[in-house]
Amino acid sequence: MNWNNACAELVALECAGTANNVTGVEYDSRRVKPGDVFIAMRGGATDGNRYIDAALRQGAAAVVTDSHETFVRLRRENAGTGAALVEHGRRAMAEISAAVLGHPERSLALSAVTGTNGKTTTAFLLESMLRSVGRTCVLIGTVETHVGDEVRESPHTTPESRDVLEIFTDGVRAGATEAVMEMSSHALEQERVWGLPVDVAIFTNLTQDHLDYHGTMENYLQAKARLFAGVGAPAPRVAVLNADDEHFGRFRDAAGQSSLMTFGVTSKAAEYRAEEIRIQPGETRFRCATPHGTVEMRSPLTGRVNVYNLLAASCAALARGLSMEQIITAAESLRQAPGRFQVVPAGDTGITVVVDYAHTDDALRNLISLARELVRQHGGRVITLFGCGGDRDRTKRPKMGKAAGERSDLVVLTSDNPRTEEPEAIIAEALVGVKQTAADCIVEEDRAGAIEIAIRAARRGDIVLLAGKGHEKVQILKNETVPFDDVAVAAAVLKEIA
């Protein structure tokens, strides 16, 4: 593609220069190859305009900048190089990437999931349902990325637009016709998903999280709601909404241009409603009331929260053309997403150890409630290990402490990605909430040591919950990031006990 054709799809204040063979797009100057367009934009941590000279030395064929001063300098010092001045760097990156890559987003029916909790599981379930009827899919989310049958690591819940579109391109080459994405509030606010045409948009729930970034719950809600109005693209064709959530009305209003499908357990507004829920280890059953009658559903996923996830995914699958019979069949063989109520093999110890990503007070309550329900039949106890992330919303720390202590018999308070903060300071803030409950509490800053304490404190019939990190394989400290896996540490302890 030549520069003039690329610029024709770019909302630019001014375009100049030439480039006859534009072959790629990069926003990291270290990755620039000859023929690439370099996106120089101001971000929260750095200003990409500082790296234009490095990108040019790497062979960049053109530069898109959000700095008038930089654009003028480029025209003066590099008159033959393609250059564009834009108002919005991230929008421009999405536009130029789509153009250069041949608009892969137009070849995929995109379903997008947003919400505080349940995004990952709902996305996994929906992809599994679509695959069960022979459709090839792309999945982009927190835990991993799928391109057809290929599994890749996911560095971010929602990558930058250039990276999303490159994944879409790989998916189209692999024969994909469907894409499923988690869309975080950060990505929606920062317009990393600009121009992506969403066919089905799903809202799981909204509870406090990410206030270190958004500042207020209202800002957080508005960021999530952007999905339902369309971010640089038309509004979704279908909006799937949790009618039980207290913010349901706000999302219904935001989705005014879409066809609505609603799900829930308690709300009479829910078109797809779970009734007579029966939960036991390794299985959940319920009757699903639909506008066309009532059906029986069974899933190997455990817990009330997974009833919501299954309802959300089922509604989205219906919107994507599956029949209720196909969904019922698919539900019986669904698998849990990694790090979401993941049971660690425990041999004959009689102890159940569960690793879960729960990192908000609401998610902790849901996790502990499920554990309490499972141990009730044989009088077991619930032991909950958790920590709070550093450089994140401090106001939720005592709330998480209180949530952990309210229904746990023992709380083990530890470290969880302290980043630049001191672990003991984070723990002290969470401990305030635990002390508002009657639960016994052990504090151990070292997470590996804390996991061993929690498991060795358990007796036969007890459940040990290792909350907060889930699928993560590292611990992020002040000066380094070190390998760390809750599952591996727990498995080693259990092996010693056995």
N, C-alpha and C positions, 0 to 999 in steps of 0.2 A: 504494500500500500504506500502511495506517496503522501507527502505531508499535506498537500492541498486537500486530498480526499479525507484524510484523518481530521483536519481542521473543520471540514464541513459538518462533522457530527459533534463538534465541541462548542459549547456555549462560552465563547471567548469575547473579551473586550477588544482584543486585537490579535491578529495572526500575521506572521511575517516569515521570511526566509524560505529555504527549500530543503527537501530531503526526499530523495527518489525511492528509497527502499527502507521504509519503517517496518520493523519486524517484531518489536516487542515493546513492553512498557515496564518501567521499574521506578520505585520510589526510594530504594536504597542504593546509593551511589556505588557501594562495594559490589553490587550484583549486576551493574550495567554492562551490557555487551554491545559491540558495534551494531548499529541499526536500531537501538532502543530509544524510546522516548523517555526522558527522565522527568518525573513529576517532582517539582520543588515546591513544597508547601510548608506553611508554618503550623507546627503541632504543639501539643502540650509540653513536651519535653525538649524539643529542639526545633530548629528552623532548617528545613531542607534546602533553602536557598544558599546556605553556607557551603553546600557540597556540589554546586553546579560545576565548578572548575574540575573537580575530581571526576564527575560523571563525563565531562567532555573529554578528559584524558583517557577515559575507559572506552571512548568511541561512541558516545551518545549522538544520535542523528538529529535530535530535536529536544527542546526543553519547554515544559509547561510550568509557568511560575505564577504565584499569587502576589508577587511584589512588583510594583510599577518601577521602582528603582532598579531592580535586577533586570527587568525586561529591557529598559533603556540601555543598561550596560551591555547586555547581550547583543543588542542591535548595533551598538557602537564597536564592540570588540570582536564579535563573531557574526558579522553580517550575513554570511552564507549559511549559517546554521538555522534550522527551523526553530521558531520561537512562538509561544502563545502566552498572552497575559489573560488570566482568569480571575474572577472574584472568589470562587469557591474551589479550593484545591482538591478536596475529596470528590466533589461532584465531577470535576474535570477528569480526575483519574478514572472514575467509573465510565464516563463517556468515551474517553480515548481508548480505554482498555477494551470496551465492548466493540468499538469500531475496528481496532487492530486485530482482535481475535475473531472477528466475523460474527459477532452477536450470538454466542452460544446460548445465552439466556432465552432466546426466542424459540429454541428447539426443546426446551424442558418445561414441563408443568411443575411449578414451584409451590410447595406447601411450606409455610413458615410458622414456627412455634415461638411464642414469647410468654413470659410469666416469671415469677420469682422461683418457684419450685416446679419440678415435673417436666421441664423442657426436654431434658436429655432422654428420659424414659419414653415420653410421648413420641419424640422423633424416632427413636429406635423401634417402637411398636408400629408406627405408621409405615416406616420403611419395610418392616417385616411383612406387614399385610400386603403392601404393594408387590413385594417380591414373591409372595405366596401365589399370586395369580400370573406370574411369569414376566413381570415388568422389571426392566433393568433400571437401577436407581443410583443417584448420587446422594450421599448423606454428609452434611457438614455440621459438626457440633462439638461440644465440650470434650468428650472422651476420645473420639476418633473420627476420621473422615473415611467414607467409603466411595470408591469409584467402581461401580459394578461389583465384582467380587474382590477387588483389591482394597486392603485396609491400610490407611496411612495414619500417622500421628496428627493430632490437632493441637497446634500451639496456642490457638485462641478459640473461644466459643464461636465468634463470628469474625473471620479474617477481613483484611482490607479488600475492597472491591476488585482490585486487580487480581488478587489471589483467588477469590471466589470464582471469578470469570475464567481463570486458568483451569481450575478444578472442573468447572462446567464444560470447558472445551475438551478436557480429557474424558469426561463422562459421555459427551456426545460421540466422541470417537469410539468409545466402548459400547455404543448402542443404547445409552440411557435415554429414556423419555420422561423420567420423573426426577425431581430433586426435592429433598427434605432438608430444611435448615433450622437450627436454633438461631433466633435473632435476639441478641442481648439488648438491654436498654442502652448500653454504651454505644453499640453499633448503630442503633436507630437514631440516637441523639447526634452522633458524629457523622451520620450519613454514609457509613461504610457500605450500606446496601442500596445506595442511590441507583435508581433506574431499574431495579430488579422487578419484573412483573410477577407479583404474587397471585397465584390462583386461589389458594385456600390459606387463610390466616387463622391461627389457633391461639386462644388465650387460656392459660391454665389457672392462674391465681395471682394475687398481688399481696405480699406482706413486706415488712421493712427489710431493706437490703440496699447496699450501694449508696447510702446517703453521704458517704465521704466524697462521692463524685457528684451526685445530683443535688445534694443540699437539703431538699425537702421531699416528703412523700408525694406532694402534688407534682413536682418536677419529674420524679421517678415515674409516676403514673402517665404523665403526658408523653414522656419518652416512649413508653411501651405502646401507648395508644396510636403513635405515629404509624405503626404497622398497618392499622385498619383504615387509614386515610390514603395510604400509598406514599412511599418515599421516592419522589421523582418518577413515579409511575402511577397508572390508574389504581383506584381502590381495588382490593381483592374481590374476586367474583363471589366467594363464600367466606363468611366469618363464623368460626366455631367458638362459642363462648361458654365459660363456666357460670351457669346461672346461680350457683350457690355462693359465689364470691361476693363480698360486700361492695365491690367496685363494679359489679356487673353492669349497672345502669350507665356508668361512664363509658364503658367499652361498647355497649350497645349503641349509644349515641355516636361514638366515634366511627362505628361500622355502618352508619346510616345508608351508605351507597351500596352495601353488599347484601346478598341473601344471607339470612341468619339461620344457624343451627345451634341449638342450646342443649347443654347436658348438665346433669347434677344428680344429687342424691336426695336432698331435702326440699328444694325449691319446686313449687308447682309450675313455675315458668319454664322448667326444663322439658324440652320435647323428648329427649332421650334420658330416661331416669332409671337409676339402679334401685331395685327393691329386693327385700329378703336376702340381704348380703350374708354369706356364710364364709368365714375365713378360718383356715387351718394351715399349719406349716406346709408350704409347697403347693398350696391351692387356694383359689378364691372363686366362689360361685355366686351368681346373683341373677335375678330376673331383670331384664331390660325392657322397660315400657317404651314403645316407640309410637310415632303417629300411625303406624300400620299394624299394630298389635304388639304382643309381649313375647319375648324370646328368652331362652335360657342361655347364659354365657358362663363358660368355665375357663380359667386361666391358671397356669402354674405360678404366676406372680402372686406374691402374698401381700395382703394389707389393703386397708381402706383407701390409702392414697393411690394405690394402683388401680382401684376401681375408677377413680377420676381419670387417671392416665389412659386407661383402656377405653373409657367412654369418649374422651377427646380424640384419641386415635381412630376409633370406630366412626365417629362423625366425619372426620376428615377423609377416611377411606371411602365412606359413602359418597361424599362430595366428589371424590376422584373416580367414581363410577363402579366401585365394588358393590356386590349385593350383600345383604345381611347374612345370607347363608355362607358366602365366602369369608366374611369377617368372623363368624362364629367358628368356622373350621380353623382359620389362621390363629385365632385367640388361644386355641388349645395347645399350640406348640410354640408360643412366644417365649423368648428368653429375656431375662433382666439385663439392662445395660450394666457394663462393668462398674463396680464401685457403688452400685445402687442396691442396697440390701443384699450384698454379696456375702454368702455364707462361706467361712473358711473351713475346709475339712478338718475335723477334730478327732478322728479316730474313734476310740471307745471311751473317751474322757467323759462323755455325757454332758459336755459344755457346748453351748451354741455361741459361736463368735461371728459377729456380723460387722462388715465394713460398709459404711455408708457416707455419702457426700454431704449429709445434712450439715449446713453451716449457717442457718438462721434459727431464731427461736421457734418459729412456726414449724420448720422442718424437723427440729429436734423433738418437739411435742408429738408430731405425727409418728416419728420413728419410735419413740419411747412408748407411745400408746399401743402401737402394733406389738412391740416386744412384751408389754404387760399382758396383752390379750393372749399371746402365745404361751406364756409361762403360767397363766392362771390355772390351767387344767391340772398341773402337777405341782403347784406351790413353789415354783422357782422364783428367783430374784432377778432383778434387772440392774446390771452394772453399766454405767454410762461413762465413757471416756470422751472428752472433747477439749478443744482449745479454740481460741479466736485469732483470726488473722491480723497481722500487723499492718499498719498503714491503710487501714480500712475503717469503716464506720465504728467509732468507739461507743456510740450510744446503745448499740445492740449487745455489747458484751455482758452487762448485768442481766439483760433480758434472756440471753442464752444461758447464763448461770442459773437463773430462776427456772427456766424451762427444763434444764437438765435435772435439777433437784426435786422438782414437784412430784414426779412419779418414779424416780429411780431409788433403789435401796442404797446404792453406793455411787458416788460421783468421783471420778478420777480426773482432775483438772491438770492439763498439760499444755504444751506448746504446739502451735499450728501455723507454720509459715510466718514467723515474727517479722521478717523483712528488716527494716531499719530500726524497729522499736526494740526495747529491752523485754525479753520474754516474761520476766517477773512482774513488770509493770502491767502487761496485758493480763496476766493471770490474776493480779490483784483486782483489776476492774471486773473480771468475770466472777471472782469469788464473792463479791458483794451480793450478787444475785443468788448464788448457791446458799449463802448464809440466811437468806430470807425463807428457806425451806428447812424441813426436818431431816434431810438426807445427810448421811455421813459423807465426808469429803476427804480425799487424799490429794495432796498437791505434789506433783513430780514434774519438774520442768523438762527433763529429758524424755522425749516422746517414746523412744524404744523402752526405756525403763518403766514408763507409765503403762505401756501396753502389757509388759510382763506383770506388773503389780495388779492390773485389772483382771487378767486371765487367771493368775494364781489365787486371787481372792474368790474366784468362782467355785461353786460346788455343782455336782450333777443336777441337771434340771435348770440351771441358771442360763441367762442370756447376757453376753457381754457385747455392748455396742461400742464400736470404734468409729466415732463420728468426726466429720469435718474434711477429711482428705479424699476419701473415696478412691477414685481411679488414679490419683496423683502418684507419681513415682519419685518426687523430690521433696526436700524441705528447704525453703527459701530463708536463708539467714542474712544477717547484716552485711557480711563481707563475702559470702559464697553461697552457692546452691549445691546441696549435697544429695546424693541418691537416698531415697527413703520410700519404703513401700509398706503401708500398714498390713497388707495381706501377707507379705513375706515375713515380716517381724512376728506377726501373730502365729503363722504356721510354724515357725521355728520354736516358739514357746510351747505350743501345743504338742509338738513332736517330743520335746523334752519331758513334758508331763506324761504323755502316753508311754 
